């Protein structure tokens, strides 16, 4: 059994596991039953697992595409991160599970991976580059003028007073006309 620590705040990590089962048993093992039984979750030893993020990949279904290229294209794993594992990944047969960080529902937990699962490796996804130039203004550096804050807005209180005065005037006029 292999133990893997999952940090609940982790984002951008993809875990690849080989599934050593005959093809006819894969679906039953990887999908949650109507009764709530889920062999995959038990074999991972996971406290929390989101079924929507569990990617079961049949190597045969990839056709001519090697698994390493699938990981690079589908999960944005950098080629240099795959490095020496490329040949090992591309030699796998049967089924693999790809579990991105989201699969663990931001829950810190220790996985105890048991057969028929075997952890191949964890890979980092490519991080998005920051957009635009670095902000260099004085206020961004915390060096603002330090002056007193400007006057607070009073909203439409003047307009409100004018409308209320007009309504009061109309009511007074109606009452005066009713009494005359």
ABEGO torsion letter per residue (X at the ends): XBBBBBBAABBGBBBBBBBBBBAAAAAAAABBBAAGBBAAAAAAGBABBBAAABBBBBAAAAEABBAAAAAAAAAGBBAAAAEAAAAAAAABBEBBBBBBAAAAGGBBBBBBBBOABBBABBBBBBBBBBBEBBBABAAAAGABAGBBBBBBBAEAAAAAAAAAAAAAAAAAAAAAAAAX
